[in-house]
Amino acid sequence: MENRIKDLRKEQNVTQQDLADAVGVTRQTIISLENGKYNASIQLAHKIAKYFSLTIEQVFIFEEE
Amino acid sequence: MDFRKKLKVRLYVAIVYIILGLAMIVIPLFLKNDNNFASSLGFAFAVIGIARIRQYKLITKSEDSIKKREIAESDERSIFIASKARGIAFFSYIIVAALVIIVLQVLNYSQVALIISATVCFMVLVYWLSYLIISKRS
């Protein structure tokens, strides 16, 4: 599952640590999400989308197999 | 449970470890029973207790460090990794134990092989029971 976290963060001038603190995860988790190594749970996806004032679909791009 | 309460419980458990450890060291001395196993185990308990108290002090030194620790412990990726690692450890143990049991049987150490077989059966039983309980709750 791809996501736009890195782009949104850069657009809004937010550091990985700021985002991690805001959504209650470690910076390493944000790094893994940005690199596509880890897929967020629905709760975390919701928190991240809410942080950027967007919907989950606007942040996370679901690829159908 | 609130994270601060969790930390407090950990502190009490550490104190219990130290008390248990000291008791295991001191009681054999009073009984004039030179029990090396009990005193070694007691020493290990005491060291673990002291280390946990030190860890508690480090975590609770500031609000920021408590928050950081809480995030580190509740981080969903860390939980996912730990769960996956436990799964691999469980599977590896079953495979290695099965091989060891075969080798021990061939070498005629059937008593040891029986004990290892019992631990494998116990682990598999706990796995299935846990699976059943968790699947009913989820």
Backbone of each chain as ProteinMPNN parsed JSONL, in Angstrom:
{"seq_chain_A": "MENRIKDLRKEQNVTQQDLADAVGVTRQTIISLENGKYNASIQLAHKIAKYFSLTIEQVFIFEEE", "coords_chain_A": {"N_chain_A": [[0.849, -1.201, 0.0], [0.675, 2.074, -0.997], [1.558, 5.433, 0.073], [1.026, 8.969, 0.808], [2.47, 10.251, 2.722], [5.096, 11.321, 3.065], [5.205, 13.357, 1.097], [3.084, 15.004, 1.931], [3.981, 15.749, 4.424], [6.245, 17.237, 3.757], [5.08, 19.266, 2.277], [3.647, 20.584, 4.262], [5.6, 21.266, 5.974], [6.436, 19.591, 8.127], [8.14, 17.67, 10.544], [9.425, 14.276, 10.735], [9.508, 13.455, 13.357], [7.725, 15.234, 14.598], [5.297, 14.448, 13.454], [5.251, 11.788, 14.307], [5.093, 12.123, 17.123], [2.621, 13.399, 17.267], [0.806, 11.455, 16.413], [1.287, 9.393, 18.099], [3.295, 7.368, 17.777], [6.54, 5.8, 17.156], [9.395, 7.496, 15.678], [10.645, 5.824, 13.924], [8.601, 4.225, 13.001], [7.193, 5.986, 11.374], [9.148, 6.414, 9.44], [9.312, 3.822, 8.337], [6.73, 3.618, 7.299], [6.755, 5.607, 5.356], [8.679, 4.569, 3.658], [7.369, 2.445, 2.696], [7.634, 0.015, 3.93], [6.132, -0.854, 5.977], [2.721, -1.396, 6.745], [0.167, 0.705, 7.817], [-2.105, 0.386, 10.615], [-5.715, 0.525, 10.705], [-6.483, 2.355, 12.647], [-4.156, 3.9, 13.024], [-3.837, 4.896, 10.443], [-6.116, 6.463, 10.283], [-5.548, 8.367, 12.269], [-3.293, 9.627, 11.15], [-4.346, 10.638, 8.749], [-6.213, 12.39, 9.807], [-4.54, 14.157, 11.097], [-3.413, 15.511, 8.94], [-5.649, 16.725, 8.06], [-7.204, 15.352, 6.172], [-8.845, 12.722, 4.249], [-8.667, 9.127, 4.809], [-8.378, 7.824, 2.355], [-7.263, 9.81, 0.848], [-4.725, 9.964, 1.735], [-3.639, 7.375, 1.906], [-2.948, 5.028, -0.584], [-4.678, 2.515, -1.873], [-3.796, -0.52, -3.324], [-5.275, -2.611, -5.586], [-5.094, -6.138, -5.907]], "CA_chain_A": [[0.0, 0.0, 0.0], [1.463, 3.323, -1.072], [0.969, 6.562, 0.8], [1.558, 10.299, 0.469], [2.898, 10.869, 3.988], [6.324, 12.114, 2.872], [4.852, 14.569, 0.338], [2.234, 15.857, 2.783], [4.85, 16.266, 5.483], [7.096, 18.275, 3.17], [4.187, 20.395, 1.919], [3.227, 21.29, 5.484], [6.799, 21.526, 6.777], [6.331, 18.808, 9.37], [9.219, 16.674, 10.637], [8.968, 12.908, 11.062], [9.321, 13.391, 14.812], [6.48, 15.965, 14.909], [4.179, 13.58, 13.069], [5.273, 10.622, 15.206], [4.574, 12.559, 18.434], [1.195, 13.737, 17.133], [-0.044, 10.267, 16.243], [1.619, 8.424, 19.16], [4.162, 6.241, 17.383], [7.943, 6.203, 17.118], [9.834, 8.063, 14.396], [10.988, 4.679, 13.083], [7.359, 3.765, 12.358], [6.912, 6.937, 10.281], [10.142, 6.125, 8.393], [8.9, 2.573, 7.683], [5.512, 3.899, 6.516], [7.162, 6.39, 4.174], [9.438, 3.698, 2.755], [6.493, 1.359, 2.248], [8.027, -1.265, 4.547], [5.126, -1.222, 6.976], [1.372, -0.89, 6.467], [-0.464, 1.193, 9.046], [-3.417, -0.153, 11.004], [-6.789, 1.475, 10.372], [-6.45, 3.427, 13.66], [-3.035, 4.798, 12.744], [-4.152, 5.561, 9.178], [-7.109, 7.481, 10.613], [-4.861, 9.448, 13.005], [-2.427, 10.351, 10.211], [-5.219, 11.39, 7.839], [-6.809, 13.469, 10.606], [-3.469, 15.132, 11.349], [-3.258, 16.329, 7.729], [-7.012, 17.183, 7.727], [-7.611, 14.684, 4.927], [-9.468, 11.411, 4.494], [-7.699, 8.02, 4.689], [-8.171, 7.555, 0.924], [-6.414, 10.869, 0.264], [-3.347, 9.764, 2.22], [-3.185, 6.018, 1.592], [-3.424, 4.559, -1.889], [-4.852, 1.051, -1.817], [-3.597, -1.155, -4.642], [-5.983, -3.891, -5.712], [-4.217, -7.172, -6.505]], "C_chain_A": [[0.886, 1.253, 0.0], [0.791, 4.408, -0.241], [1.67, 7.867, 0.437], [2.117, 11.013, 1.698], [4.099, 11.804, 3.79], [6.011, 13.442, 2.166], [4.054, 15.533, 1.206], [3.057, 16.52, 3.889], [5.688, 17.419, 4.961], [6.286, 19.514, 2.805], [3.882, 21.247, 3.139], [4.383, 21.555, 6.45], [6.769, 20.842, 8.151], [7.469, 17.786, 9.398], [8.614, 15.304, 10.958], [8.665, 12.798, 12.551], [8.026, 14.098, 15.237], [5.272, 15.077, 14.634], [4.085, 12.376, 14.007], [4.687, 10.987, 16.574], [3.064, 12.8, 18.375], [0.298, 12.508, 17.046], [0.3, 9.141, 17.221], [2.359, 7.19, 18.71], [5.614, 6.723, 17.405], [8.288, 6.763, 15.733], [10.145, 6.949, 13.396], [9.757, 4.159, 12.333], [7.011, 4.679, 11.181], [7.866, 6.667, 9.114], [9.71, 4.873, 7.611], [7.656, 2.774, 6.825], [5.889, 4.623, 5.221], [7.902, 5.52, 3.156], [8.604, 2.53, 2.227], [6.85, 0.008, 2.841], [6.983, -1.763, 5.54], [3.781, -0.617, 6.596], [0.69, -0.508, 7.779], [-1.775, 0.478, 9.332], [-4.461, 0.903, 10.651], [-6.799, 2.651, 11.365], [-5.344, 4.436, 13.354], [-3.289, 5.578, 11.448], [-5.133, 6.709, 9.421], [-6.446, 8.675, 11.316], [-4.006, 10.298, 12.066], [-3.265, 11.219, 9.271], [-5.811, 12.599, 8.562], [-5.775, 14.575, 10.862], [-3.303, 16.078, 10.157], [-4.598, 16.912, 7.264], [-7.48, 16.624, 6.383], [-8.347, 13.392, 5.273], [-8.384, 10.327, 4.323], [-7.359, 7.771, 3.216], [-7.269, 8.604, 0.272], [-4.945, 10.705, 0.677], [-2.797, 8.394, 1.781], [-3.809, 5.543, 0.282], [-3.465, 3.031, -1.87], [-4.713, 0.46, -3.211], [-4.34, -2.492, -4.642], [-5.095, -4.895, -6.418], [-4.784, -7.657, -7.838]], "O_chain_A": [[1.724, 1.448, 0.881], [-0.388, 4.312, 0.1], [2.749, 7.873, -0.156], [2.225, 12.239, 1.711], [4.111, 12.93, 4.286], [6.483, 14.503, 2.574], [4.317, 16.735, 1.214], [2.852, 17.683, 4.234], [5.832, 18.447, 5.623], [6.729, 20.648, 2.991], [3.859, 22.475, 3.063], [4.182, 22.002, 7.579], [7.044, 21.458, 9.181], [7.732, 17.117, 8.4], [7.465, 15.19, 11.386], [7.706, 12.144, 12.96], [7.317, 13.623, 16.124], [4.357, 14.965, 15.45], [2.999, 11.992, 14.442], [3.876, 10.239, 17.12], [2.328, 12.457, 19.3], [-0.829, 12.515, 17.541], [-0.308, 8.072, 17.185], [2.095, 6.089, 19.194], [5.884, 7.9, 17.641], [7.574, 6.534, 14.757], [9.941, 7.101, 12.192], [9.852, 3.715, 11.189], [6.589, 4.21, 10.124], [7.46, 6.686, 7.952], [9.738, 4.863, 6.381], [7.533, 2.179, 5.755], [5.403, 4.29, 4.14], [7.767, 5.711, 1.948], [9.074, 1.732, 1.417], [6.428, -1.029, 2.33], [6.956, -2.941, 5.896], [3.71, 0.538, 6.175], [0.643, -1.295, 8.724], [-2.466, 0.023, 8.419], [-4.118, 2.042, 10.335], [-7.082, 3.788, 10.99], [-5.55, 5.648, 13.412], [-2.993, 6.77, 11.366], [-4.999, 7.787, 8.841], [-6.735, 9.831, 11.008], [-3.989, 11.525, 12.166], [-2.941, 12.381, 9.027], [-5.897, 13.691, 8.0], [-6.097, 15.763, 10.845], [-3.084, 17.277, 10.327], [-4.672, 17.523, 6.198], [-8.073, 17.334, 5.57], [-8.455, 13.019, 6.441], [-7.32, 10.587, 3.761], [-6.201, 7.537, 2.869], [-6.598, 8.33, -0.723], [-4.044, 11.247, 0.036], [-1.651, 8.277, 1.347], [-5.017, 5.641, 0.072], [-2.434, 2.358, -1.854], [-5.4, 0.863, -4.15], [-4.077, -3.374, -3.825], [-4.426, -4.568, -7.398], [-4.189, -8.519, -8.484]]}, "seq_chain_B": "MDFRKKLKVRLYVAIVYIILGLAMIVIPLFLKNDNNFASSLGFAFAVIGIARIRQYKLITKSEDSIKKREIAESDERSIFIASKARGIAFFSYIIVAALVIIVLQVLNYSQVALIISATVCFMVLVYWLSYLIISKRS", "coords_chain_B": {"N_chain_B": [[-4.872, -0.146, 31.219], [-3.602, 2.692, 32.948], [-0.523, 4.217, 31.98], [1.238, 5.173, 33.937], [0.371, 3.824, 36.196], [0.973, 1.257, 35.407], [3.748, 1.421, 35.401], [4.188, 1.776, 38.124], [3.279, -0.687, 39.101], [5.233, -2.297, 37.991], [7.396, -1.395, 39.459], [6.74, -2.278, 42.038], [6.798, -5.017, 41.576], [9.498, -5.319, 41.06], [10.533, -4.732, 43.581], [9.525, -6.889, 45.001], [10.973, -8.902, 43.73], [13.556, -8.314, 44.651], [13.254, -8.69, 47.427], [12.544, -11.402, 47.481], [14.849, -12.468, 46.325], [16.841, -11.738, 48.214], [15.874, -13.165, 50.375], [16.218, -15.751, 49.46], [18.932, -15.871, 49.464], [19.688, -15.345, 52.119], [18.14, -17.059, 53.864], [19.064, -19.844, 53.493], [21.58, -19.487, 54.703], [20.986, -18.996, 57.398], [19.788, -21.394, 57.993], [21.914, -22.953, 57.917], [22.382, -24.329, 55.628], [24.027, -25.175, 52.911], [23.088, -24.152, 50.182], [23.729, -23.856, 47.03], [22.34, -23.54, 44.651], [19.929, -22.238, 45.349], [20.928, -19.808, 46.431], [22.269, -18.752, 44.213], [20.171, -18.398, 42.437], [18.705, -16.596, 43.937], [20.474, -14.429, 43.968], [20.406, -13.764, 41.279], [17.706, -12.985, 41.058], [17.73, -10.737, 42.757], [19.501, -9.033, 41.391], [18.085, -8.62, 39.003], [15.855, -7.309, 40.05], [17.049, -4.947, 41.082], [18.035, -3.845, 38.711], [15.631, -3.337, 37.425], [14.49, -1.432, 39.065], [16.283, 0.63, 38.693], [15.821, 1.102, 36.002], [13.174, 2.0, 36.199], [13.592, 4.388, 37.573], [15.03, 5.803, 35.644], [13.142, 6.008, 33.608], [11.111, 7.491, 34.843], [12.241, 9.959, 35.299], [11.593, 12.344, 34.032], [8.712, 14.077, 32.631], [8.75, 14.003, 29.905], [10.385, 11.796, 29.321], [8.776, 9.757, 30.297], [6.59, 9.913, 28.596], [7.876, 9.347, 26.166], [8.659, 6.709, 26.588], [6.198, 5.493, 26.913], [5.117, 5.809, 24.357], [7.009, 4.308, 22.922], [6.5, 1.769, 23.933], [3.869, 1.335, 23.213], [3.844, 1.509, 20.534], [2.631, 0.598, 17.409], [4.023, -0.698, 15.341], [6.283, -1.759, 16.614], [5.015, -3.57, 18.294], [3.925, -5.261, 16.4], [6.278, -6.265, 15.211], [7.428, -7.572, 17.423], [5.51, -9.515, 17.892], [5.648, -11.013, 15.542], [8.292, -11.894, 15.698], [8.123, -13.501, 17.963], [6.495, -15.5, 16.965], [8.199, -16.643, 15.044], [10.225, -17.538, 16.735], [8.832, -19.443, 18.23], [8.094, -21.314, 16.243], [10.664, -22.06, 15.359], [11.649, -23.252, 17.672], [10.013, -25.523, 17.897], [10.788, -26.962, 15.599], [13.605, -27.341, 16.02], [13.537, -28.669, 18.476], [12.186, -30.999, 17.743], [14.077, -32.2, 16.055], [16.171, -32.559, 17.895], [14.945, -34.333, 19.675], [14.717, -36.63, 18.069], [17.45, -37.222, 17.635], [18.284, -37.638, 20.289], [16.77, -39.877, 20.939], [17.877, -41.774, 19.233], [20.424, -41.88, 20.321], [19.832, -43.061, 22.657], [18.944, -41.604, 24.901], [16.387, -41.539, 26.218], [14.846, -40.517, 28.351], [15.449, -37.769, 28.576], [14.651, -37.004, 26.04], [11.946, -37.46, 26.28], [11.198, -35.494, 28.131], [11.716, -33.155, 26.662], [9.927, -33.585, 24.575], [7.558, -33.354, 26.007], [7.614, -30.606, 26.628], [7.318, -29.537, 24.077], [4.778, -30.51, 23.389], [3.303, -29.185, 25.358], [3.698, -26.493, 24.617], [2.448, -26.443, 22.088], [-0.136, -27.08, 22.853], [-0.779, -24.877, 24.498], [-0.643, -22.926, 22.524], [-2.823, -23.63, 20.821], [-4.962, -23.422, 22.623], [-4.778, -20.694, 23.302], [-5.225, -19.608, 20.774], [-7.855, -20.4, 20.34], [-9.23, -19.049, 22.435], [-8.552, -16.349, 21.88], [-9.617, -16.095, 19.284], [-12.303, -16.327, 19.813], [-12.774, -14.059, 21.284], [-12.159, -12.051, 19.508]], "CA_chain_B": [[-4.32, 0.432, 32.457], [-2.819, 3.904, 32.771], [0.895, 3.865, 31.898], [1.893, 5.446, 35.232], [0.002, 2.712, 37.084], [1.759, 0.127, 34.896], [5.119, 1.62, 35.893], [4.148, 1.535, 39.575], [3.176, -2.145, 39.287], [6.564, -2.832, 37.672], [8.272, -1.061, 40.59], [6.404, -3.204, 43.136], [7.291, -6.349, 41.184], [10.96, -5.264, 41.24], [10.785, -4.811, 45.034], [9.264, -8.301, 45.353], [12.137, -9.65, 43.215], [14.699, -8.086, 45.556], [12.944, -9.358, 48.706], [12.649, -12.854, 47.207], [16.268, -12.754, 46.088], [17.561, -11.661, 49.492], [15.408, -14.292, 51.202], [16.838, -16.986, 48.95], [20.361, -15.856, 49.82], [19.853, -15.319, 53.579], [17.52, -18.213, 54.564], [19.98, -21.007, 53.581], [22.678, -19.179, 55.634], [20.454, -19.2, 58.753], [19.503, -22.828, 58.167], [23.231, -23.605, 57.753], [22.221, -25.245, 54.498], [24.815, -24.577, 51.827], [22.366, -24.426, 48.943], [24.274, -22.975, 45.992], [21.322, -23.275, 43.631], [19.012, -21.216, 45.881], [21.601, -18.512, 46.558], [22.544, -18.235, 42.859], [18.876, -17.94, 41.917], [18.408, -15.403, 44.739], [21.34, -13.354, 43.483], [19.86, -13.371, 39.965], [16.461, -12.249, 41.329], [18.081, -9.43, 43.329], [20.106, -8.213, 40.32], [16.988, -8.229, 38.098], [15.073, -6.316, 40.798], [17.808, -3.679, 41.133], [18.055, -3.316, 37.335], [14.283, -2.833, 37.099], [14.288, -0.183, 39.815], [17.116, 1.619, 37.987], [15.077, 1.399, 34.77], [12.013, 2.793, 36.619], [14.085, 5.747, 37.883], [15.397, 6.453, 34.376], [11.908, 6.319, 32.856], [10.289, 8.501, 35.53], [13.012, 11.167, 35.654], [10.883, 13.524, 33.518], [7.45, 13.828, 31.919], [9.099, 13.704, 28.521], [10.874, 10.408, 29.205], [7.619, 8.856, 30.511], [5.821, 9.953, 27.343], [8.653, 8.64, 25.141], [8.6, 5.283, 26.898], [4.826, 5.052, 26.64], [4.996, 5.697, 22.899], [7.851, 3.177, 22.487], [5.872, 0.493, 24.313], [2.568, 1.133, 22.566], [4.038, 1.683, 19.092], [2.036, -0.585, 16.764], [5.023, -1.416, 14.538], [7.097, -2.541, 17.56], [4.171, -4.682, 18.749], [3.838, -6.163, 15.243], [7.584, -6.93, 15.068], [7.595, -8.48, 18.567], [4.597, -10.641, 17.698], [6.198, -11.814, 14.451], [9.513, -12.53, 16.212], [7.678, -14.579, 18.867], [6.007, -16.565, 16.09], [9.37, -17.306, 14.452], [10.902, -18.24, 17.839], [7.989, -20.597, 18.556], [8.226, -22.275, 15.149], [12.046, -22.559, 15.382], [11.806, -24.153, 18.823], [9.344, -26.785, 17.561], [11.621, -27.681, 14.615], [14.864, -27.751, 16.66], [13.207, -29.669, 19.503], [11.856, -32.26, 17.05], [15.343, -32.797, 15.614], [16.904, -32.98, 19.102], [14.256, -35.526, 20.204], [15.107, -37.776, 17.218], [18.866, -37.525, 17.926], [18.36, -38.2, 21.651], [16.206, -41.239, 20.902], [18.888, -42.623, 18.576], [21.535, -42.034, 21.277], [19.282, -43.76, 23.825], [18.645, -40.709, 26.023], [14.93, -41.434, 26.069], [14.251, -39.695, 29.428], [15.599, -36.355, 28.175], [13.796, -36.831, 24.859], [10.564, -37.42, 26.769], [10.979, -34.166, 28.746], [11.646, -32.167, 25.564], [8.647, -33.842, 23.882], [6.495, -32.793, 26.856], [7.612, -29.135, 26.478], [6.76, -29.256, 22.742], [3.323, -30.742, 23.485], [2.755, -28.111, 26.176], [3.685, -25.261, 23.814], [1.411, -26.576, 21.048], [-1.425, -27.027, 23.557], [-0.994, -23.467, 24.881], [-0.904, -22.198, 21.28], [-4.196, -23.879, 20.367], [-5.9, -22.837, 23.603], [-4.727, -19.233, 23.122], [-5.867, -19.329, 19.486], [-9.292, -20.586, 20.541], [-9.722, -17.966, 23.295], [-8.422, -15.063, 21.178], [-10.551, -16.056, 18.147], [-13.663, -16.113, 20.33], [-12.858, -12.671, 21.765], [-11.962, -11.069, 18.427]], "C_chain_B": [[-3.482, 1.662, 32.114], [-1.32, 3.568, 32.829], [1.634, 4.104, 33.221], [1.609, 4.318, 36.233], [0.812, 1.469, 36.711], [3.188, 0.202, 35.429], [5.206, 1.328, 37.384], [4.115, 0.034, 39.867], [4.542, -2.782, 39.037], [7.533, -2.569, 38.822], [8.021, -2.024, 41.752], [6.923, -4.615, 42.838], [8.812, -6.411, 41.387], [11.321, -5.393, 42.716], [10.582, -6.257, 45.518], [10.444, -9.178, 44.909], [13.31, -9.532, 44.19], [14.476, -8.823, 46.881], [13.103, -10.876, 48.56], [14.113, -13.273, 47.069], [17.053, -12.78, 47.384], [17.171, -12.832, 50.397], [16.085, -15.59, 50.762], [18.329, -17.052, 49.25], [20.522, -16.066, 51.326], [19.32, -16.583, 54.272], [18.448, -19.443, 54.606], [21.146, -20.772, 54.546], [22.237, -19.435, 57.07], [20.225, -20.682, 59.047], [20.784, -23.668, 58.096], [23.173, -24.674, 56.654], [22.925, -24.606, 53.298], [24.187, -24.91, 50.473], [22.793, -23.43, 47.861], [23.227, -22.596, 44.952], [20.403, -22.141, 44.085], [19.689, -19.858, 45.953], [21.928, -17.911, 45.186], [21.271, -17.661, 42.246], [18.472, -16.644, 42.632], [19.203, -14.205, 44.27], [20.804, -12.823, 42.152], [18.583, -12.55, 40.139], [16.77, -10.829, 41.813], [18.641, -8.5, 42.254], [19.014, -7.725, 39.357], [16.141, -7.132, 38.765], [15.745, -4.957, 40.813], [17.812, -3.029, 39.738], [16.705, -2.707, 36.967], [13.989, -1.53, 37.842], [15.07, 0.95, 39.145], [16.396, 2.068, 36.705], [13.874, 2.303, 35.095], [12.436, 4.242, 36.877], [14.426, 6.498, 36.602], [14.15, 6.879, 33.604], [11.168, 7.484, 33.504], [11.059, 9.784, 35.878], [12.369, 12.455, 35.12], [9.603, 13.104, 32.8], [7.72, 13.373, 30.49], [9.555, 12.254, 28.364], [9.751, 9.399, 29.446], [6.828, 8.75, 29.208], [6.53, 9.142, 26.246], [8.553, 7.13, 25.336], [7.219, 4.708, 26.577], [4.622, 4.848, 25.133], [5.778, 4.482, 22.398], [7.181, 1.844, 22.787], [4.543, 0.234, 23.612], [2.648, 1.271, 21.044], [3.59, 0.421, 18.342], [3.028, -1.373, 15.928], [5.895, -2.292, 15.441], [6.326, -3.768, 18.029], [4.076, -5.742, 17.636], [5.133, -6.962, 15.092], [7.769, -7.969, 16.18], [6.739, -9.729, 18.38], [5.124, -11.588, 16.611], [7.441, -12.589, 14.925], [9.167, -13.695, 17.146], [7.208, -15.782, 18.061], [7.163, -17.361, 15.499], [10.095, -18.132, 15.524], [10.157, -19.528, 18.192], [8.181, -21.702, 17.518], [9.619, -22.905, 15.153], [12.237, -23.56, 16.508], [11.205, -25.529, 18.507], [10.228, -27.625, 16.629], [12.892, -28.227, 15.276], [14.594, -28.85, 17.687], [12.903, -31.016, 18.857], [13.134, -32.977, 16.604], [16.132, -33.355, 16.799], [16.287, -34.257, 19.679], [14.674, -36.769, 19.398], [16.544, -38.215, 17.552], [18.994, -38.192, 19.295], [17.816, -39.635, 21.694], [17.224, -42.216, 20.302], [20.039, -42.91, 19.543], [21.095, -42.694, 22.597], [19.122, -42.883, 25.082], [17.131, -40.479, 26.049], [14.262, -40.575, 27.147], [14.282, -38.216, 29.056], [14.688, -36.064, 26.982], [12.335, -36.699, 25.265], [10.234, -36.041, 27.368], [10.837, -33.1, 27.652], [10.335, -32.335, 24.793], [7.492, -33.225, 24.667], [6.432, -31.273, 26.707], [7.008, -28.746, 25.121], [5.239, -29.412, 22.778], [2.656, -29.614, 24.261], [2.645, -26.815, 25.37], [2.585, -25.296, 22.763], [0.019, -26.469, 21.676], [-1.772, -25.576, 23.947], [-1.326, -22.634, 23.648], [-2.369, -22.376, 20.853], [-5.231, -23.306, 21.328], [-5.966, -21.325, 23.442], [-5.458, -18.833, 21.854], [-7.389, -19.365, 19.63], [-9.885, -19.414, 21.33], [-9.694, -16.636, 22.544], [-9.42, -14.981, 20.021], [-11.983, -15.851, 18.612], [-13.852, -14.667, 20.78], [-12.787, -11.657, 20.63], [-13.09, -11.128, 17.405]], "O_chain_B": [[-2.75, 1.675, 31.124], [-0.9, 2.735, 33.631], [2.535, 3.348, 33.585], [2.479, 3.915, 37.005], [1.273, 0.728, 37.578], [3.765, -0.8, 35.85], [6.165, 0.716, 37.855], [4.817, -0.458, 40.751], [4.962, -3.682, 39.764], [8.384, -3.404, 39.13], [8.96, -2.524, 42.37], [7.418, -5.31, 43.725], [9.345, -7.429, 41.83], [12.286, -6.07, 43.07], [11.354, -6.773, 46.326], [10.856, -10.085, 45.632], [13.968, -10.521, 44.511], [15.375, -9.49, 47.393], [13.712, -11.538, 49.401], [14.547, -14.287, 47.617], [17.828, -13.701, 47.639], [18.009, -13.412, 51.087], [16.473, -16.415, 51.588], [18.922, -18.131, 49.288], [21.363, -16.848, 51.768], [19.975, -17.119, 55.166], [18.604, -20.035, 55.674], [21.655, -21.721, 55.144], [22.981, -20.005, 57.868], [20.429, -21.16, 60.163], [20.758, -24.895, 58.198], [23.798, -25.732, 56.729], [22.454, -23.611, 52.747], [24.645, -25.782, 49.735], [22.283, -22.312, 47.79], [23.222, -21.478, 44.438], [20.126, -21.21, 43.33], [19.089, -18.852, 45.574], [21.87, -16.693, 45.017], [21.28, -16.597, 41.627], [17.961, -15.714, 42.007], [18.677, -13.096, 44.182], [20.753, -11.615, 41.921], [18.391, -11.543, 39.458], [16.17, -9.856, 41.358], [18.298, -7.318, 42.21], [19.015, -6.565, 38.945], [15.763, -6.153, 38.122], [15.099, -3.933, 40.587], [17.616, -1.821, 39.606], [16.642, -1.686, 36.282], [13.324, -0.639, 37.314], [14.586, 2.077, 39.041], [16.369, 3.253, 36.374], [13.589, 3.251, 34.363], [11.76, 5.188, 36.472], [14.146, 7.691, 36.485], [14.103, 7.964, 33.024], [10.656, 8.362, 32.81], [10.578, 10.6, 36.664], [12.573, 13.531, 35.683], [9.433, 11.947, 32.416], [7.04, 12.504, 29.944], [9.174, 11.569, 27.415], [9.763, 8.31, 28.872], [6.449, 7.662, 28.775], [5.909, 8.374, 25.511], [8.385, 6.375, 24.379], [7.088, 3.604, 26.048], [4.038, 3.856, 24.698], [5.29, 3.721, 21.563], [7.276, 0.901, 22.001], [4.133, -0.912, 23.433], [1.636, 1.161, 20.352], [4.091, -0.674, 18.595], [2.9, -2.591, 15.81], [6.213, -3.428, 15.088], [6.882, -4.859, 18.15], [4.139, -6.945, 17.894], [5.103, -8.173, 14.873], [8.205, -9.092, 15.928], [7.171, -10.845, 18.666], [5.053, -12.809, 16.75], [7.619, -13.764, 14.605], [9.824, -14.735, 17.128], [7.479, -16.929, 18.415], [7.124, -18.59, 15.453], [10.521, -19.259, 15.275], [10.772, -20.569, 18.424], [8.402, -22.864, 17.859], [9.761, -24.115, 14.976], [12.898, -24.584, 16.337], [11.803, -26.562, 18.805], [10.4, -28.827, 16.831], [13.225, -29.402, 15.126], [15.326, -29.837, 17.759], [13.317, -32.058, 19.366], [13.262, -34.192, 16.752], [16.684, -34.453, 16.737], [17.006, -35.155, 20.118], [14.948, -37.824, 19.97], [16.822, -39.402, 17.725], [19.714, -39.178, 19.452], [18.347, -40.491, 22.402], [17.405, -43.329, 20.795], [20.564, -44.022, 19.588], [21.891, -42.856, 23.522], [19.164, -43.393, 26.201], [16.666, -39.347, 25.915], [13.223, -39.967, 26.891], [13.289, -37.502, 29.197], [14.039, -35.019, 26.92], [11.581, -35.927, 24.673], [9.153, -35.495, 27.149], [9.948, -32.251, 27.714], [9.707, -31.351, 24.404], [6.57, -32.65, 24.089], [5.343, -30.7, 26.662], [6.281, -27.757, 25.019], [4.505, -28.566, 22.267], [1.584, -29.139, 23.886], [1.627, -26.125, 25.429], [1.874, -24.311, 22.565], [-0.884, -25.852, 21.111], [-2.898, -25.118, 23.752], [-2.178, -21.746, 23.702], [-3.064, -21.403, 20.562], [-6.253, -22.768, 20.901], [-7.047, -20.736, 23.442], [-6.21, -17.859, 21.836], [-8.106, -18.502, 19.124], [-10.912, -18.854, 20.944], [-10.669, -15.885, 22.557], [-10.01, -13.926, 19.79], [-12.792, -15.267, 17.891], [-14.947, -14.114, 20.674], [-13.288, -10.539, 20.758], [-13.082, -10.372, 16.433]]}, "name": "protein", "num_of_chains": 2, "seq": "MENRIKDLRKEQNVTQQDLADAVGVTRQTIISLENGKYNASIQLAHKIAKYFSLTIEQVFIFEEEMDFRKKLKVRLYVAIVYIILGLAMIVIPLFLKNDNNFASSLGFAFAVIGIARIRQYKLITKSEDSIKKREIAESDERSIFIASKARGIAFFSYIIVAALVIIVLQVLNYSQVALIISATVCFMVLVYWLSYLIISKRS"}
